[in-house]
């Protein structure tokens, strides 16, 4: 087990190096000069040169990359050009808000996905199964931005029962209860696609079990169908862990749209603002943090899967 | 599920092809006096937007860039992925490792985030969106192709071709391509729906087609501000994207294929 884990971790290192290189090169390609953005077009040549040197933009590209990577490894991602505060601080606050949103969305992803998938597998070809399969397909193909917009238009504005955006009520910020109210709609919009994917994959896992010898044996012993289903679900549960873990990554992807529409002060919204401000250090740091988190989640899911199912450790 | 889905996709494709004849109004043609009419108004079946432009017409005109925004990247990804997959499968071990490592790095990013980063690096506009989505979709296609190449690498007909003295590129074109293309095409067909959704999402964020040209994603973004005053109008393009996306998914229908990863 130790060797399996070490191998996985070592494999992630070159991937992470490649990720950092891609981030660095991509951001360098972004048109627009940060020095001009900061000083304005009418700045003197001397002040331009001084700022260029201070930002380290006069060094050759490989040197800039190595310096940036070295700083990044020690937790220093530079200073936000637009806000003049350390990028780590900006990212930290936003990341926390995104994690709150992602965790809130994770609950319907796992619970809803498991229920839809199990029902689809338990009643294949009959109406409850087909209904659940249809719902899963619909959820998979529900683009976050379209769902978010419909939720704002019809649920938030239409009924007035839930807030259309933000994290807390500005006039009357009310702690966890207020936060929960503000979470309902964005979490729903972010959860649909991963929930549908979870349902589909869990359905496959359950269907495989229900066709297998174990279930045949249980049925031959005359156990009621309800008990058979419970046994099958028990055996399919580890698969749910892997599937759900992978969906956590999909959640991060959807929050860019969801946060923009619901004005949720998280990473997605931060990145979008940074893009329009040409705030290179924030873009670089933000994309890097998300990609590293992504690799980390995959690593954890792999390790957890290896712990539960020895067949995976080869 | 498949028949209504096919009908929706066919209808949208037809709308894209015949927009100039089918659309009742031009895509930028608006009467300010008739702004924000609700769906079902006389002369405007789906209502009008904030500039009094007919929504149905803009949706029909918008079908063209919206579909192309999904189909073109998938086409490019099919081309690049097939070349990379075959090169990795037939080339020396070192080349295979190099290509697979590169693809692993691209896999390590959330697809939308990578597409946004690349598109903003290339500058806003339809070309940047198409290029960035092509890059994001290529690794998945290359993997499918590589799996297929690995399956036939040591088949008898490959041995025969090599023994007959055929050169590498001839074997790749004559023996390998016809054998891997069906799987790659099936996979790419399933990808189109996802790519259409991604492309509209990029335009929604202001990275794709720019106004006043009609495109579903940029329409969503423009109408977003009316969610409070005219929710029905704001909902129209959202519902269209939802229905078209569901139709593509129902057609693709093959489980994990939805995933780019």
Boltz contact constraints between the chains, C-beta under 6 A:
constraints:
  - contact:
      token1: [A, 15]
      token2: [B, 104]
      max_distance: 6.0
  - contact:
      token1: [A, 15]
      token2: [B, 105]
      max_distance: 6.0
  - contact:
      token1: [A, 15]
      token2: [B, 108]
      max_distance: 6.0
  - contact:
      token1: [A, 18]
      token2: [B, 105]
      max_distance: 6.0
  - contact:
      token1: [A, 19]
      token2: [B, 105]
      max_distance: 6.0
  - contact:
      token1: [A, 19]
      token2: [B, 108]
      max_distance: 6.0
  - contact:
      token1: [A, 26]
      token2: [B, 117]
      max_distance: 6.0
  - contact:
      token1: [A, 26]
      token2: [B, 121]
      max_distance: 6.0
  - contact:
      token1: [A, 29]
      token2: [B, 121]
      max_distance: 6.0
  - contact:
      token1: [A, 30]
      token2: [B, 120]
      max_distance: 6.0
  - contact:
      token1: [A, 30]
      token2: [B, 121]
      max_distance: 6.0
  - contact:
      token1: [A, 31]
      token2: [B, 123]
      max_distance: 6.0
  - contact:
      token1: [A, 137]
      token2: [B, 249]
      max_distance: 6.0
  - contact:
      token1: [A, 137]
      token2: [B, 250]
      max_distance: 6.0
  - contact:
      token1: [A, 138]
      token2: [B, 246]
      max_distance: 6.0
  - contact:
      token1: [A, 140]
      token2: [B, 249]
      max_distance: 6.0
  - contact:
      token1: [A, 140]
      token2: [B, 258]
      max_distance: 6.0
  - contact:
      token1: [A, 141]
      token2: [B, 245]
      max_distance: 6.0
  - contact:
      token1: [A, 141]
      token2: [B, 246]
      max_distance: 6.0
  - contact:
      token1: [A, 141]
      token2: [B, 249]
      max_distance: 6.0
  - contact:
      token1: [A, 143]
      token2: [B, 197]
      max_distance: 6.0
  - contact:
      token1: [A, 143]
      token2: [B, 241]
      max_distance: 6.0
  - contact:
      token1: [A, 143]
      token2: [B, 245]
      max_distance: 6.0
  - contact:
      token1: [A, 145]
      token2: [B, 201]
      max_distance: 6.0
  - contact:
      token1: [A, 145]
      token2: [B, 204]
      max_distance: 6.0
  - contact:
      token1: [A, 146]
      token2: [B, 238]
      max_distance: 6.0
  - contact:
      token1: [A, 146]
      token2: [B, 241]
      max_distance: 6.0
  - contact:
      token1: [A, 146]
      token2: [B, 242]
      max_distance: 6.0
  - contact:
      token1: [A, 149]
      token2: [B, 238]
      max_distance: 6.0
  - contact:
      token1: [A, 150]
      token2: [B, 235]
      max_distance: 6.0
  - contact:
      token1: [A, 150]
      token2: [B, 238]
      max_distance: 6.0
  - contact:
      token1: [A, 152]
      token2: [B, 227]
      max_distance: 6.0
  - contact:
      token1: [A, 153]
      token2: [B, 227]
      max_distance: 6.0
  - contact:
      token1: [A, 153]
      token2: [B, 231]
      max_distance: 6.0
  - contact:
      token1: [A, 153]
      token2: [B, 234]
      max_distance: 6.0
  - contact:
      token1: [A, 153]
      token2: [B, 235]
      max_distance: 6.0
  - contact:
      token1: [A, 157]
      token2: [B, 228]
      max_distance: 6.0
  - contact:
      token1: [A, 157]
      token2: [B, 231]
      max_distance: 6.0
  - contact:
      token1: [A, 200]
      token2: [B, 255]
      max_distance: 6.0
  - contact:
      token1: [A, 252]
      token2: [B, 110]
      max_distance: 6.0
  - contact:
      token1: [A, 253]
      token2: [B, 110]
      max_distance: 6.0
  - contact:
      token1: [A, 253]
      token2: [B, 112]
      max_distance: 6.0
  - contact:
      token1: [A, 275]
      token2: [B, 120]
      max_distance: 6.0
  - contact:
      token1: [A, 287]
      token2: [B, 117]
      max_distance: 6.0
  - contact:
      token1: [A, 290]
      token2: [B, 113]
      max_distance: 6.0
  - contact:
      token1: [A, 291]
      token2: [B, 108]
      max_distance: 6.0
  - contact:
      token1: [A, 291]
      token2: [B, 109]
      max_distance: 6.0
  - contact:
      token1: [A, 294]
      token2: [B, 110]
      max_distance: 6.0
  - contact:
      token1: [A, 295]
      token2: [B, 108]
      max_distance: 6.0
